[in-house]
Amino acid sequence: MANISDAISPVELRHRLHMSPELAFNEYNTQRILIDALEKLGARYEKVAKTGLVVLIEREPTKPSVLYRADMDALPIKEETGWEFASKNEGFMHACGHDIHMSVLYGVIKKVLEEKIEGNYVFVFQPAEETIGGAKYVLDEMREKYKVKYATALHVTDEYELGEFASTDGTLFACAMEVTAKFKGLSAHIAQKEKGIDAIKKAVGFLSEFYDNPIDNATKGQRVLAGFGRIFGGSVRNAVADFTQIEGSIRGETLEIVLESFEKLKKMTEKYGGNLEKGSLYPPVINNANLFEVFKDFLNKNSYKFIDCGMKYTGEDFGFFTMKYPSIMFWAGVRTKNKIVGLHNPQFLPDDEVVPYLVDFMVKWLVELYNHI
């Protein structure tokens, strides 16, 4: 029989998770680490979406639940923190704080069980947030199995200090679509380049027009932007490139404006003999107006600092949850020093002290949400 006193601390769990970062839908060891920790708590869990987990704690079976989600996957980034518990998986890193998210969620489960806190809670460890959109797969499998009234999630950031929380009414995070521009050519030795078709030249023409005519503006009163962050092509240095690929993203206030922007970029790509393909599509994260007011009031009466951050161009698949349930998501500040590093940075490393702080915060917040059912 499990003895909660033998369970590891949320900080120790954070160390184990940070050392074992894994990419989308490959979070097998991450899942094993979490299962081991949950079993020591005596928590009942179910696997979901291959590498995810759902934990249900139900005190009042006749009432619905509050859902709290934490994402699990890491990024293909080489860590540069020099930390004692740095990544052991070369080239991968928890550079977006998902190790913190999972550790805080585990800490909440531990505290709810230890202190026998009242309420019904669905705790979701969700895979594949960074790409693919794991939230959709989790929700597809959950269907109507759990009686969820409200959903909530946090995202850490060093943009704000520890103790500061930021959100907004309505759209918090933009609709996001991954896009890939592909250009085909014909390979020929560089000494006879006139016999080839240069895919790099096509791509450069497209990028030149793209940068000269950005779509980063308000269209029909809606905000939108697009950008490219990865390019590769060709096979060898002394031959004309027979292919070039450019990968990027479109972010917009609504799905409508993202799709319109995609069509604009597609025409521009075709002008240079290429093709633009759609990748993962995340809906916007839209906060429920009533829950937003509840969240602000909660922060105020508990002496936390609230910041209305407006809409951010961040892509987040929690938007799938906000489409299904009345939801509230927010930034949780984790900066304890003067330096701001930023998410998706090889040096992003919140201090351990933020974990117990956010555990206490989230327990209070979940109880508050449950009391509004």
Summary of the structure (lengths in Angstrom):
residues: 373
radius of gyration: 22.6
end to end distance: 33.4
largest distance: 77.5
contacts: 1296
relative contact order: 0.18
helix: 34%
strand: 31%
